Amino acid sequence: MDRGAVVRLRAAIEATLREQGSYPSYAEGLVEADNRFRSAIHELVRGDGALATEFNALFPAAASGPRPAGPRGGDHPEQAGMTKNARMHLAGMSGWLQGLIDSPTGPPSA
């Protein structure tokens, strides 16, 4: 596994998490970012069966579907829940990547 890619992905997730929900479209963007980062990490670990199994168990693919439009000036309550879940998911993935970086042997080599 490419250690540099692990570090870059973690940094990108952390940058995403620093952007707070001050934008009307933040909720949907956060859910999309969650899906994109999950896919990118899955690609990194798919060659290591044990890591791929662990990752998939900890971070299952999010159910996707139509996102309801919120009332003017705010998020739909369902969208707010999706935002919280995506944020928690991203934070967990960041921590998991940090665990790979911090392990005594570093991320497994490809």
C-alpha positions in Angstrom: 0.0 0.0 0.0 1.2 3.5 -0.9 2.0 5.2 2.5 1.9 8.6 0.8 -1.6 7.9 -0.5 -2.7 7.0 3.0 -1.3 10.2 4.4 -2.9 12.3 1.5 -6.3 10.7 2.0 -6.3 11.3 5.7 -5.2 14.9 5.1 -8.0 15.4 2.6 -10.6 14.0 5.0 -9.4 16.2 7.8 -9.6 19.3 5.4 -13.2 18.3 4.5 -14.2 17.9 8.2 -12.8 21.4 8.9 -15.3 22.9 6.5 -18.3 23.4 8.7 -21.9 23.6 7.7 -22.1 27.2 6.9 -23.1 26.5 3.3 -26.6 25.5 2.2 -25.2 22.7 0.1 -22.9 21.4 2.8 -25.0 18.4 3.8 -25.2 16.8 0.4 -21.5 17.6 -0.3 -20.5 15.9 2.9 -22.4 12.8 2.1 -20.9 12.7 -1.4 -17.4 13.3 0.1 -18.0 10.3 2.5 -18.8 8.1 -0.5 -15.8 9.3 -2.5 -13.3 8.8 0.3 -14.8 5.4 1.2 -14.3 4.3 -2.4 -10.7 5.7 -2.5 -9.8 3.9 0.7 -11.4 0.7 -0.4 -9.2 0.8 -3.6 -6.1 1.2 -1.4 -6.9 -1.8 0.8 -8.6 -4.2 -1.6 -5.3 -6.0 -2.2 -5.0 -6.9 1.5 -7.8 -9.3 2.4 -7.6 -8.7 6.2 -7.5 -4.9 5.9 -10.3 -4.9 3.3 -12.5 -7.1 5.5 -11.9 -4.8 8.5 -12.5 -1.7 6.5 -15.7 -3.0 5.0 -17.0 -4.1 8.4 -16.2 -0.8 10.0 -17.3 1.5 7.2 -20.1 -0.2 5.2 -21.3 1.6 2.0 -23.9 4.2 2.9 -27.4 3.6 1.6 -28.0 6.1 -1.2 -31.3 7.4 -2.4 -33.1 10.6 -3.3 -32.3 13.4 -0.9 -35.3 15.4 0.2 -35.2 19.1 -0.3 -35.1 21.0 2.9 -37.3 24.0 3.8 -36.0 27.4 2.7 -33.0 28.3 4.6 -32.5 25.0 6.4 -31.9 21.3 6.1 -34.6 18.7 6.0 -34.4 16.7 9.3 -33.6 13.5 7.4 -30.7 15.4 5.6 -29.4 16.6 8.9 -29.2 13.0 10.1 -27.4 12.0 6.9 -24.9 14.9 7.5 -24.2 13.7 11.1 -23.7 10.1 9.9 -21.4 11.2 7.0 -19.4 13.4 9.4 -19.0 10.5 11.9 -18.1 8.1 9.1 -15.4 10.5 7.8 -14.0 11.1 11.2 -13.8 7.3 11.8 -12.1 6.7 8.5 -9.6 9.4 9.3 -8.8 7.7 12.6 -8.5 4.4 10.9 -6.1 5.7 8.4 -4.1 7.4 11.2 -3.9 3.9 12.8 -2.3 2.6 9.7 0.1 5.4 9.6 1.0 5.0 13.3 1.3 1.2 13.3 4.9 0.2 14.1 5.3 -1.3 10.6 3.4 1.5 8.8 0.7 0.7 6.2 1.3 -2.7 4.6 3.3 -2.6 1.4 1.7 -3.6 -1.9 
